[in-house]
Amino acid sequence: MTDLNIYSIVVARIEYADGTGSKVRPALVVSVGDEVVKTFRITSQYQFKSDVIKAKYFEIIDWYKAGLRKPSWIDTVRFYEIDSDKVKIKIIGHLSERDIDRLKVFLLDRDIY
């Protein structure tokens, strides 16, 4: 996992927020520790979300360049931690510089990170 760094787009098994299970899905790496990788989930499901939730979703403009298959959003509602010793993490891409700059402003404006 030497190429794993902040703003990498990965596919990994991520637990549901309520702890009832997990799903293999794309995620954005926001920090890399010795054992834990902190991420935001990435979703293509945006259209039918409430306005409250939509306000916390960040649109990835360069989704194809980032290695994603369809238009996607970063779910900034909460962080998800992946135990890198126990969960297989596959790097599929990297957020573009344009999207990184936009994400930084988005998170700062909302006091998220």
Number of C-alpha atoms within 10 A of each C-alpha: 9 4 7 18 17 16 20 23 27 25 19 20 18 22 16 11 11 7 8 7 10 13 10 12 14 26 27 27 25 18 15 16 10 8 11 15 21 18 27 20 23 23 18 15 11 16 8 8 11 9 11 8 13 17 13 18 21 19 20 22 16 17 19 15 13 19 17 19 10 10 15 21 21 20 24 23 14 11 17 20 17 21 16 17 11 9 11 14 21 14 19 14 19 23 23 18 11 11 19 14 11 16 17 12 12 17 14 11 10 11 8 13 11
